[in-house]
Amino acid sequence: MRKNKSVKADLLLVAVLILVGIAIGGALLLTRHTGVVVTVSVDGRVVERFPLTENRRYEITGAEGGYNRLVIEDGQAWIQEADCPDALCVHMGKIRYAGQSVVCLPHRVVVRIEDSPDGMPDGVDAVTG
């Protein structure tokens, strides 16, 4: 009898966890929004900002040389080509939602989608007194 109660409790716990996961995933999908600006950083410093609405290609020079070719097209951005050893950044895919990023660790390059033109969050960003 005790074993059946344990199995039922485990199944109930799994069902609750699945439902919570689905609810969180749904909330994240409903609250995401398309970004406005593509910000390119090399070694922690912003080197360029581009509107996500303008199609372009841009060659990024990595921190210690090397390159990553950024493509912005149809409201999406991605790394098309890179000369880093693993080229993982090329396989990270296209990004378009605020907060998404593509990272190339060997070149110390980060391409990030921002939701405001200046890269700063909307609203109050400092308190003075």
Helices and strands as residue ranges (DSSP letters): H 2-31, E 37-42, E 45-51, E 56-61, E 67-73, E 76-82, G 88-92, E 101-104, E 109-114
